[in-house]
Amino acid sequence: MDYSKLQNGSDIRGVAIAVEGGKSVNLTPEACYDIGRGFALWLQKRFRRPCTVALGRDCRLSGEMLLTELGKALAAEGMSVTDMGMATTPAMFMTTVTEGCRFDGAVMATASHLPMERNGYKFFTAEGGLEDGDIREILALAASEEHTGYAAAGEPRQGEFMSVYAAQLREKIKGFTGKEQPFAGLRIVVDAGNGMGGFYARDVLEPLGADTTGSRYLEPDGSFPNHIPNPEDKTAMESIRQAVLENGAALGVIFDTDVDRAGAVLPDGTELNRNRIIAALSAILLAEHPGTTIVTDSITSTGLAQFIRERGGVHRRFKRGYRNVINEGLRLNGLGQDCQMAMETSGHGALKENYFLDDGAYLMTRLLSELVKRGSLESLLTGLAEPREAIEFRMNISVPDFAAYGQGVLDELAAYAKTAPGWKAEEENYEGVRVNIGSGWFLLRLSLHDPLLPLNIESDEEGGVKEIARELLPFLRRFESLDSSALAQYAE
């Protein structure tokens, strides 16, 4: 098969389990073995020696197969492999930088919040997650007939790292708060969605004194029987919101499957996700690092930009894609412009103080430490202007060369925006076309991986989104291979 089709940006994603009406399985045992060989070759080219590799997986039903086949290949190519069993994605990165471990590479088998039949791999070295180009190289090597030439190593060893990682988080909280039992007297509920986030309640919060009564779905179950573990999912957020309200919790915490993303809920049921969670963390960091830059993705609101500026910070609205956002933060720091956080509205957030690792558990550690110091988190959001209305449309492109077609639409829209009455194109924009209209704005951009153009519209006035949709619709209707029917139905 063409292994290049398994690439999803800086990750590998595919179908590992056959389901009725689903796509064909392409993460076969053979493919997983070849990917392991490809990673061994990639490591050889960089380290010029046999390497040590840590493996971990989330609770997906196919995860054990993915790690077994990958581990066999790595060992056959001379790599010393330690299987850490079920773990979180951030923990697997930490195996490369933690004293006493310091693996040369680490692999996490996960497909984040995707359906149970999907799975994939994320790769790390001590420098961070691998880039798109690295994944292309690994998959090209997987398709080759190359071998390292090293003598085969022994069978993968069994290891365990989650207890080490949980202890690291506990020590961070003690350090931030100055207390041995900082959560004593606090009820904090966690919704893990049957993913890997349950450890946070059991191994981080409870040992520090928290009452986690009312937490939901903490036990890993790769069939995800209750709801998708995803802070962006409405059902998932309603689940943690109800847990907070029913139990009178001081905070509710929700993670995605592999815990590199997170969201929260305040005691009154207010969701702390998307723009709000970026605002809350920005307020904390700007108090500690005046004038720092906060990098976000392209769909953050006008109100968030104003919020960061009013606190003396610099807001850089960049591209979608967690690696894009993180890499921009790294780039700015490399140029001498302090950037303490890079965060997507999806809940992917990376802090300079934590290796610029997108780690949902670390974000919650930061918020909960602030809760102890302040007594509540509501004040972090003071002054955040939020849109009255917000909506996203995802418009399919029905031509084979969808990227070129979509870019053509964007190019014509950029030209059109210069002459359209009342339209003002955003001057500093790094993705798609963002235009301010009246009390709102729209952003039309090309999807990172799929044949579609996502359209985000926000307005500070009731009915404003519909007015913007009506203004934009005549332009979009020009393009026969762009499905704007949902926008038309909404606007009319």
C-alpha positions as semicolon CSV with decimal commas, in nm:
position;residue;x (nm);y (nm);z (nm)
1;M;0,000;0,000;0,000
2;D;0,095;0,364;-0,029
3;Y;0,211;0,442;0,324
4;S;0,219;0,815;0,251
5;K;-0,161;0,814;0,280
6;L;-0,122;0,742;0,652
7;Q;0,030;1,082;0,716
8;N;-0,183;1,333;0,903
9;G;0,042;1,635;0,940
10;S;0,297;1,553;1,209
11;D;0,114;1,232;1,309
12;I;0,033;0,897;1,151
13;R;-0,337;0,810;1,144
14;G;-0,528;0,523;0,991
15;V;-0,799;0,261;1,033
16;A;-0,697;-0,027;1,258
17;I;-1,030;-0,208;1,312
18;A;-1,287;-0,305;1,051
19;V;-1,638;-0,179;1,132
20;E;-1,956;-0,219;0,934
21;G;-1,985;0,057;0,677
22;G;-1,640;0,189;0,766
23;K;-1,324;0,236;0,566
24;S;-1,082;-0,044;0,487
25;V;-0,816;-0,125;0,744
26;N;-0,483;0,029;0,647
27;L;-0,299;0,009;0,981
28;T;-0,238;-0,362;0,933
29;P;0,019;-0,559;1,135
30;E;0,249;-0,545;0,830
31;A;0,212;-0,168;0,802
32;C;0,282;-0,121;1,174
33;Y;0,593;-0,339;1,148
34;D;0,718;-0,143;0,849
35;I;0,656;0,188;1,027
36;G;0,867;0,059;1,316
37;R;1,145;-0,024;1,072
38;G;1,108;0,320;0,917
39;F;1,142;0,486;1,258
40;A;1,451;0,275;1,336
41;L;1,610;0,394;1,010
42;W;1,512;0,753;1,089
43;L;1,679;0,726;1,430
44;Q;1,989;0,568;1,276
45;K;2,029;0,857;1,033
46;R;2,024;1,105;1,323
47;F;2,206;0,928;1,604
48;R;2,441;0,702;1,404
49;R;2,408;0,427;1,665
50;P;2,155;0,181;1,809
51;C;1,903;0,381;2,011
52;T;1,676;0,339;2,309
53;V;1,303;0,379;2,243
54;A;1,005;0,401;2,482
55;L;0,663;0,289;2,361
56;G;0,321;0,380;2,502
57;R;-0,043;0,361;2,397
58;D;-0,384;0,486;2,488
59;C;-0,669;0,247;2,563
60;R;-0,782;0,187;2,206
61;L;-0,865;-0,174;2,133
62;S;-0,604;-0,190;1,857
63;G;-0,328;-0,027;2,062
64;E;-0,161;-0,344;2,183
65;M;-0,124;-0,471;1,826
66;L;0,018;-0,139;1,710
67;L;0,284;-0,139;1,982
68;T;0,366;-0,509;1,950
69;E;0,437;-0,492;1,576
70;L;0,621;-0,159;1,601
71;G;0,829;-0,289;1,891
72;K;0,921;-0,609;1,705
73;A;1,052;-0,407;1,412
74;L;1,250;-0,166;1,628
75;A;1,412;-0,455;1,817
76;A;1,488;-0,641;1,493
77;E;1,669;-0,329;1,373
78;G;1,887;-0,314;1,686
79;M;1,692;-0,066;1,895
80;S;1,654;-0,126;2,270
81;V;1,279;-0,105;2,333
82;T;1,085;-0,052;2,656
83;D;0,706;-0,092;2,643
84;M;0,548;0,141;2,900
85;G;0,199;0,004;2,839
86;M;-0,095;0,242;2,866
87;A;0,017;0,603;2,904
88;T;-0,057;0,959;2,794
89;T;0,105;1,133;2,501
90;P;0,276;1,401;2,716
91;A;0,414;1,132;2,946
92;M;0,574;0,959;2,651
93;F;0,757;1,277;2,556
94;M;0,874;1,311;2,917
95;T;1,048;0,973;2,891
96;T;1,300;1,145;2,662
97;V;1,393;1,425;2,907
98;T;1,343;1,276;3,254
99;E;1,659;1,200;3,450
100;G;1,710;0,827;3,475
101;C;1,523;0,761;3,149
102;R;1,629;0,991;2,867
103;F;1,523;0,760;2,586
104;D;1,652;0,860;2,243
105;G;1,302;0,833;2,100
106;A;0,947;0,766;2,210
107;V;0,633;0,654;2,028
108;M;0,272;0,694;2,137
109;A;0,000;0,486;1,974
110;T;-0,310;0,707;1,967
111;A;-0,565;0,872;1,741
112;S;-0,669;1,131;1,999
113;H;-1,049;1,188;1,992
114;L;-1,120;1,000;1,668
115;P;-1,362;0,703;1,661
116;M;-1,258;0,375;1,822
117;E;-1,167;0,204;1,494
118;R;-0,900;0,464;1,418
119;N;-0,547;0,466;1,555
120;G;-0,202;0,596;1,476
121;Y;0,137;0,706;1,605
122;K;0,302;1,017;1,748
123;F;0,682;1,032;1,765
124;F;0,918;1,223;1,996
125;T;1,281;1,293;2,067
126;A;1,412;1,516;2,345
127;E;1,374;1,808;2,102
128;G;0,996;1,758;2,092
129;G;0,744;1,610;1,855
130;L;0,848;1,522;1,502
131;E;0,757;1,751;1,214
132;D;0,561;1,687;0,895
133;G;0,881;1,630;0,700
134;D;1,003;1,374;0,952
135;I;0,681;1,176;0,916
136;R;0,712;1,181;0,537
137;E;1,066;1,046;0,573
138;I;0,961;0,771;0,816
139;L;0,682;0,657;0,585
140;A;0,913;0,663;0,283
141;L;1,164;0,449;0,473
142;A;0,882;0,217;0,579
143;A;0,802;0,158;0,212
144;S;1,167;0,089;0,128
145;E;1,366;-0,232;0,159
146;E;1,630;-0,072;0,383
147;H;1,755;-0,206;0,715
148;T;1,985;-0,057;0,977
149;G;2,234;-0,343;0,964
150;Y;2,258;-0,348;1,344
151;A;2,239;-0,676;1,533
152;A;1,891;-0,749;1,659
153;A;1,825;-0,640;2,018
154;G;1,644;-0,854;2,271
155;E;1,269;-0,867;2,320
156;P;1,109;-0,536;2,426
157;R;1,124;-0,491;2,802
158;Q;0,817;-0,406;3,008
159;G;0,830;-0,073;3,188
160;E;0,604;0,182;3,358
161;F;0,625;0,560;3,353
162;M;0,286;0,702;3,452
163;S;0,370;0,693;3,824
164;V;0,684;0,897;3,753
165;Y;0,488;1,146;3,543
166;A;0,212;1,181;3,804
167;A;0,476;1,247;4,071
168;Q;0,624;1,520;3,850
169;L;0,285;1,691;3,829
170;R;0,229;1,664;4,204
171;E;0,565;1,828;4,271
172;K;0,483;2,108;4,027
173;I;0,158;2,180;4,211
174;K;0,333;2,182;4,547
175;G;0,590;2,421;4,406
176;F;0,333;2,658;4,255
177;T;0,119;2,666;4,571
178;G;0,379;2,622;4,845
179;K;0,155;2,362;5,012
180;E;0,187;1,989;5,076
181;Q;-0,191;1,934;5,059
182;P;-0,305;2,223;4,839
183;F;-0,643;2,071;4,746
184;A;-0,758;1,984;5,097
185;G;-1,125;2,080;5,130
186;L;-1,174;2,119;4,753
187;R;-1,399;1,902;4,541
188;I;-1,257;1,869;4,191
189;V;-1,427;1,642;3,938
190;V;-1,265;1,486;3,634
191;D;-1,431;1,347;3,320
192;A;-1,184;1,126;3,135
193;G;-1,438;0,996;2,883
194;N;-1,291;0,646;2,939
195;G;-0,965;0,770;2,790
196;M;-0,630;0,802;2,966
197;G;-0,710;1,104;3,186
198;G;-0,841;0,910;3,484
199;F;-0,492;0,898;3,639
200;Y;-0,517;1,271;3,708
201;A;-0,795;1,221;3,962
202;R;-0,643;0,911;4,121
203;D;-0,270;0,986;4,114
204;V;-0,247;1,366;4,113
205;L;-0,554;1,525;4,275
206;E;-0,640;1,276;4,549
207;P;-0,287;1,244;4,694
208;L;-0,286;1,626;4,725
209;G;-0,605;1,625;4,929
210;A;-0,878;1,672;4,667
211;D;-1,221;1,516;4,696
212;T;-1,289;1,378;4,348
213;T;-1,634;1,239;4,428
214;G;-1,859;1,277;4,125
215;S;-1,584;1,225;3,869
216;R;-1,695;1,040;3,557
217;Y;-1,567;0,768;3,325
218;L;-1,220;0,742;3,477
219;E;-1,159;0,380;3,376
220;P;-0,997;0,333;3,033
221;D;-1,225;0,167;2,779
222;G;-1,122;0,174;2,417
223;S;-1,480;0,143;2,293
224;F;-1,559;0,483;2,454
225;P;-1,908;0,378;2,565
226;N;-2,019;0,707;2,724
227;H;-1,899;0,994;2,507
228;I;-1,606;1,095;2,289
229;P;-1,317;1,220;2,506
230;N;-1,290;1,565;2,350
231;P;-1,307;1,913;2,510
232;E;-1,452;2,047;2,183
233;D;-1,743;1,802;2,179
234;K;-2,077;1,940;2,305
235;T;-2,185;1,611;2,463
236;A;-1,853;1,572;2,642
237;M;-1,860;1,929;2,775
238;E;-2,218;1,889;2,893
239;S;-2,115;1,575;3,080
240;I;-1,845;1,752;3,282
241;R;-2,068;2,056;3,327
242;Q;-2,339;1,841;3,485
243;A;-2,082;1,671;3,705
244;V;-1,970;2,010;3,837
245;L;-2,325;2,136;3,903
246;E;-2,449;1,813;4,061
247;N;-2,153;1,787;4,298
248;G;-2,088;2,151;4,381
249;A;-1,734;2,121;4,253
250;A;-1,477;2,399;4,266
251;L;-1,367;2,298;3,916
252;G;-1,438;2,035;3,655
253;V;-1,162;1,899;3,435
254;I;-1,202;1,717;3,102
255;F;-0,936;1,559;2,884
256;D;-0,918;1,415;2,536
257;T;-0,821;1,049;2,493
258;D;-0,442;1,086;2,515
259;V;-0,445;1,392;2,747
260;D;-0,259;1,636;2,526
261;R;-0,574;1,855;2,528
262;A;-0,795;1,971;2,812
263;G;-1,086;2,191;2,910
264;A;-1,250;2,291;3,236
265;V;-1,579;2,404;3,388
266;L;-1,624;2,672;3,657
267;P;-1,853;2,618;3,960
268;D;-2,147;2,798;3,794
269;G;-2,127;2,571;3,488
270;T;-1,937;2,816;3,268
271;E;-1,727;2,623;3,018
272;L;-1,359;2,705;3,023
273;N;-1,256;2,603;2,674
274;R;-1,173;2,761;2,339
275;N;-1,117;3,138;2,379
276;R;-1,190;3,130;2,752
277;I;-0,921;2,881;2,848
278;I;-0,665;3,070;2,639
279;A;-0,770;3,391;2,816
280;A;-0,744;3,236;3,162
281;L;-0,397;3,094;3,102
282;S;-0,287;3,417;2,932
283;A;-0,390;3,616;3,241
284;I;-0,178;3,389;3,462
285;L;0,127;3,406;3,236
286;L;0,106;3,779;3,168
287;A;0,104;3,847;3,542
288;E;0,426;3,647;3,569
289;H;0,585;3,755;3,240
290;P;0,470;4,109;3,155
291;G;0,472;4,184;2,784
292;T;0,506;3,824;2,671
293;T;0,363;3,705;2,340
294;I;0,072;3,462;2,326
295;V;0,046;3,267;2,000
296;T;-0,297;3,131;1,905
297;D;-0,457;2,970;1,603
298;S;-0,638;3,168;1,337
299;I;-0,997;3,138;1,464
300;T;-0,956;3,306;1,802
301;S;-1,196;3,592;1,868
302;T;-1,148;3,967;1,847
303;G;-1,232;3,984;2,215
304;L;-0,944;3,754;2,307
305;A;-0,698;3,967;2,110
306;Q;-0,821;4,276;2,296
307;F;-0,803;4,090;2,631
308;I;-0,436;4,000;2,577
309;R;-0,345;4,353;2,463
310;E;-0,520;4,514;2,761
311;R;-0,306;4,303;2,994
312;G;0,008;4,426;2,826
313;G;0,066;4,120;2,614
314;V;0,129;4,070;2,245
315;H;-0,121;3,853;2,061
316;R;-0,004;3,669;1,751
317;R;-0,292;3,501;1,572
318;F;-0,128;3,234;1,357
319;K;-0,232;2,921;1,167
320;R;-0,447;2,624;1,265
321;G;-0,262;2,306;1,357
322;Y;-0,100;2,251;1,696
323;R;0,247;2,205;1,546
324;N;0,209;2,530;1,351
325;V;0,120;2,720;1,667
326;I;0,396;2,561;1,875
327;N;0,657;2,612;1,605
328;E;0,567;2,979;1,580
329;G;0,619;3,015;1,954
330;L;0,956;2,843;1,926
331;R;1,050;3,063;1,630
332;L;0,968;3,383;1,815
333;N;1,170;3,279;2,118
334;G;1,458;3,196;1,887
335;L;1,443;3,552;1,756
336;G;1,455;3,690;2,109
337;Q;1,081;3,773;2,137
338;D;0,957;3,616;2,458
339;C;0,662;3,383;2,400
340;Q;0,537;3,195;2,704
341;M;0,243;3,011;2,547
342;A;0,124;2,877;2,214
343;M;-0,233;2,747;2,218
344;E;-0,509;2,637;1,984
345;T;-0,879;2,681;2,059
346;S;-0,898;2,300;2,038
347;G;-0,733;2,279;2,382
348;H;-0,381;2,204;2,255
349;G;-0,171;2,432;2,476
350;A;0,207;2,443;2,511
351;L;0,402;2,648;2,765
352;K;0,762;2,760;2,737
353;E;0,824;2,650;3,096
354;N;0,720;2,294;3,003
355;Y;0,928;2,217;2,692
356;F;0,660;2,374;2,468
357;L;0,483;2,041;2,508
358;D;0,108;2,036;2,443
359;D;0,008;1,877;2,771
360;G;-0,351;1,895;2,894
361;A;-0,261;1,769;3,240
362;Y;0,003;2,040;3,280
363;L;-0,247;2,309;3,175
364;M;-0,489;2,185;3,441
365;T;-0,202;2,177;3,691
366;R;-0,145;2,545;3,620
367;L;-0,515;2,636;3,650
368;L;-0,567;2,435;3,968
369;S;-0,259;2,587;4,130
370;E;-0,402;2,930;4,053
371;L;-0,736;2,821;4,201
372;V;-0,562;2,744;4,529
373;K;-0,386;3,082;4,531
374;R;-0,689;3,292;4,430
375;G;-0,974;3,095;4,580
376;S;-1,157;3,104;4,244
377;L;-1,076;3,138;3,875
378;E;-1,360;3,366;3,764
379;S;-1,148;3,680;3,803
380;L;-0,907;3,553;3,537
381;L;-1,175;3,621;3,276
382;T;-1,263;3,974;3,390
383;G;-1,277;4,199;3,085
384;L;-1,299;3,921;2,826
385;A;-1,547;4,039;2,562
386;E;-1,715;3,737;2,408
387;P;-1,906;3,724;2,080
388;R;-2,285;3,715;2,097
389;E;-2,290;3,460;1,817
390;A;-2,037;3,223;1,659
391;I;-2,073;2,948;1,401
392;E;-1,859;2,735;1,172
393;F;-1,950;2,597;0,829
394;R;-1,740;2,328;0,658
395;M;-1,785;2,352;0,283
396;N;-1,678;2,052;0,076
397;I;-1,473;2,086;-0,241
398;S;-1,571;1,831;-0,507
399;V;-1,267;1,830;-0,736
400;P;-0,960;1,601;-0,713
401;D;-0,710;1,887;-0,680
402;F;-0,899;2,041;-0,391
403;A;-0,601;2,233;-0,250
404;A;-0,546;2,429;-0,572
405;Y;-0,919;2,490;-0,613
406;G;-0,957;2,609;-0,255
407;Q;-0,658;2,839;-0,286
408;G;-0,814;2,986;-0,598
409;V;-1,130;3,067;-0,402
410;L;-0,921;3,235;-0,132
411;D;-0,721;3,437;-0,383
412;E;-1,038;3,569;-0,546
413;L;-1,192;3,643;-0,206
414;A;-0,885;3,842;-0,100
415;A;-0,918;4,056;-0,413
416;Y;-1,295;4,091;-0,369
417;A;-1,257;4,201;-0,006
418;K;-1,055;4,505;-0,111
419;T;-1,352;4,654;-0,299
420;A;-1,656;4,520;-0,111
421;P;-1,835;4,804;0,075
422;G;-1,793;4,783;0,453
423;W;-1,537;4,501;0,437
424;K;-1,198;4,548;0,602
425;A;-0,942;4,271;0,558
426;E;-0,738;4,189;0,868
427;E;-0,392;4,336;0,813
428;E;-0,199;4,080;1,017
429;N;-0,330;3,744;0,901
430;Y;-0,141;3,422;0,836
431;E;-0,410;3,182;0,722
432;G;-0,692;3,216;0,472
433;V;-0,885;3,541;0,442
434;R;-1,010;3,716;0,756
435;V;-1,242;4,015;0,710
436;N;-1,403;4,247;0,964
437;I;-1,761;4,348;0,885
438;G;-1,957;4,575;1,113
439;S;-1,959;4,424;1,462
440;G;-1,819;4,090;1,351
441;W;-1,581;3,904;1,125
442;F;-1,540;3,595;0,910
443;L;-1,244;3,373;0,832
444;L;-1,236;3,145;0,529
445;R;-0,943;2,907;0,521
446;L;-0,827;2,585;0,359
447;S;-0,849;2,274;0,576
448;L;-0,512;2,133;0,674
449;H;-0,587;1,785;0,544
450;D;-0,941;1,752;0,409
451;P;-1,107;1,866;0,081
452;L;-1,301;2,153;0,230
453;L;-1,299;2,522;0,320
454;P;-1,397;2,591;0,684
455;L;-1,577;2,922;0,735
456;N;-1,591;3,079;1,081
457;I;-1,821;3,374;1,150
458;E;-1,856;3,568;1,476
459;S;-2,062;3,872;1,570
460;D;-2,108;4,092;1,876
461;E;-2,472;4,153;1,786
462;E;-2,769;3,920;1,779
463;G;-2,846;3,830;1,419
464;G;-2,505;3,958;1,309
465;V;-2,375;3,620;1,196
466;K;-2,668;3,578;0,961
467;E;-2,609;3,925;0,815
468;I;-2,244;3,844;0,748
469;A;-2,343;3,511;0,593
470;R;-2,582;3,691;0,360
471;E;-2,311;3,933;0,251
472;L;-2,064;3,654;0,180
473;L;-2,301;3,406;0,013
474;P;-2,326;3,572;-0,334
475;F;-1,948;3,554;-0,369
476;L;-1,924;3,189;-0,266
477;R;-2,208;3,084;-0,498
478;R;-1,985;3,161;-0,793
479;F;-1,789;2,842;-0,730
480;E;-1,975;2,537;-0,858
481;S;-1,739;2,284;-0,696
482;L;-1,772;2,443;-0,352
483;D;-2,072;2,323;-0,153
484;S;-2,211;2,636;0,014
485;S;-2,562;2,488;0,058
486;A;-2,545;2,481;0,439
487;L;-2,446;2,848;0,446
488;A;-2,726;2,931;0,204
489;Q;-2,981;2,746;0,412
490;Y;-2,866;2,930;0,724
491;A;-2,860;3,272;0,555
492;E;-3,197;3,241;0,389
